[in-house]
Amino acid sequence: MMEDLKELREQTGAGIMDIKRALEEADGDKKKAQRILEARGVAMAEKKSERVTAQGLIDSYVHLGKIGVLVEINCETDFVSRNDEFKKFAHELSLHIASSDVRDVDELMGQEYFRDQSKKISDLLNDVIARTGENVKINRFVKFTLGK
């Protein structure tokens, strides 16, 4: 039971009590509990979507001096903008944008995540919202390719 709690905590970022409730609802089935927790994360993201996101950070990535990306991610507080989970999300977006031909944020949201084709960028966004407890938005990005 403790291993299941630990594993689901690492996968979803949900609180221990939420995980226990999901496991009870799923009759101990970890996969079903994970789906329950992910659905709750999406619901949480929808509730938070109207909150003001005036803080955040800009992440950059340069690949071999040939491709450069700047991405602006916003959140509600500067506390979350300094959170390792938030920083990791911003950098993963920079890497994803560098490896794709995406042109705008709407298109980006529907793309499959380059590290895990079973997830979309919108899923990653909902995950970081659930983990941080704040509204998070991908505000904008720019990609430079040498010679273009």
C-alpha positions in Angstrom: 0.0 0.0 0.0 2.8 2.5 0.9 4.6 1.7 -2.4 1.4 2.4 -4.3 1.0 5.7 -2.5 4.6 6.7 -3.1 4.5 5.7 -6.8 1.2 7.6 -7.4 2.5 10.6 -5.6 5.6 10.7 -7.9 3.5 10.2 -11.0 0.7 12.7 -10.2 1.9 15.1 -7.6 -1.4 14.7 -5.8 -1.7 14.8 -2.0 -1.5 11.7 0.1 -5.2 11.9 1.2 -6.3 12.4 -2.4 -4.3 9.4 -3.5 -5.8 7.3 -0.6 -9.3 8.3 -1.7 -8.6 7.5 -5.3 -7.2 4.1 -4.4 -10.3 3.3 -2.3 -12.5 4.4 -5.2 -10.5 2.2 -7.6 -10.5 -0.8 -5.2 -6.7 -0.7 -5.0 -6.2 -0.6 -8.8 -3.2 1.8 -9.3 -4.0 2.4 -13.0 -7.6 3.3 -12.3 -6.6 5.4 -9.3 -4.1 7.3 -11.6 -6.9 8.0 -14.1 -9.1 9.3 -11.3 -6.4 11.6 -10.0 -5.6 12.9 -13.6 -9.3 13.6 -14.1 -9.4 15.6 -10.8 -6.3 17.5 -12.0 -8.0 18.5 -15.2 -11.0 19.7 -13.2 -8.7 21.6 -10.9 -7.1 23.3 -13.9 -10.5 24.3 -15.2 -11.4 25.9 -11.9 -8.1 27.9 -11.7 -8.2 29.0 -15.4 -9.7 32.4 -14.6 -7.1 33.4 -12.0 -4.6 36.1 -12.9 -1.1 34.9 -13.8 1.1 38.0 -13.3 4.3 36.1 -12.3 6.4 33.5 -14.0 9.6 33.1 -15.8 11.3 33.1 -19.2 13.2 29.9 -20.1 15.7 29.6 -23.0 17.3 26.8 -24.9 20.0 26.9 -27.6 20.7 23.7 -29.6 24.2 23.6 -31.0 24.2 27.3 -31.8 21.7 26.6 -34.6 18.3 26.8 -32.9 17.2 29.1 -30.1 14.0 29.2 -28.1 12.6 31.6 -25.6 9.4 30.7 -23.8 7.4 32.7 -21.3 5.4 30.8 -18.7 3.1 32.6 -16.2 1.8 31.6 -12.8 0.0 33.3 -10.0 2.9 33.9 -7.5 6.6 34.3 -7.6 6.9 31.5 -5.1 5.7 29.0 -7.7 7.8 30.6 -10.4 10.9 29.6 -8.3 9.5 26.0 -7.8 11.7 23.3 -9.4 8.6 21.6 -10.9 7.6 24.9 -12.6 11.1 25.5 -13.9 11.4 21.9 -15.2 8.1 22.4 -17.1 9.3 25.6 -18.7 12.5 24.0 -19.8 10.8 20.9 -21.2 8.6 23.3 -23.2 11.7 25.0 -24.6 13.1 21.6 -25.6 9.8 20.6 -27.2 9.5 23.8 -29.2 13.1 23.5 -30.4 12.4 20.0 -31.7 9.1 20.9 -33.5 7.7 23.2 -36.1 5.1 24.7 -33.8 4.1 28.3 -34.7 1.8 29.4 -31.8 0.5 28.5 -28.3 -2.8 27.1 -29.5 -1.0 24.7 -31.9 1.5 23.8 -29.2 -1.2 22.8 -26.7 -2.5 20.1 -29.1 0.9 18.6 -29.9 2.1 15.3 -28.6 4.9 15.7 -26.1 8.2 14.6 -27.7 9.3 12.5 -24.7 6.0 10.7 -24.3 3.7 10.4 -27.3 0.8 9.3 -25.1 0.6 12.9 -23.6 -0.1 16.2 -25.1 1.4 19.5 -24.0 -2.0 20.4 -22.6 -1.7 17.3 -20.4 1.6 18.5 -19.1 0.2 22.0 -18.4 -2.7 20.4 -16.5 -0.2 18.3 -14.5 1.8 21.3 -13.5 -1.3 23.2 -12.5 -2.3 20.2 -10.3 1.2 19.9 -8.8 1.6 23.6 -8.0 -2.0 24.4 -7.1 -1.9 27.6 -9.2 -3.1 28.7 -12.6 -0.3 28.4 -15.1 -0.3 29.7 -18.7 2.0 29.4 -21.6 2.0 33.0 -22.6 4.2 33.1 -25.7 7.4 31.8 -27.3 9.8 32.5 -30.1 12.0 30.2 -32.0 15.0 31.2 -34.0 16.6 29.0 -36.6 19.9 30.0 -38.1 19.5 31.1 -41.7 15.7 31.5 -41.6 
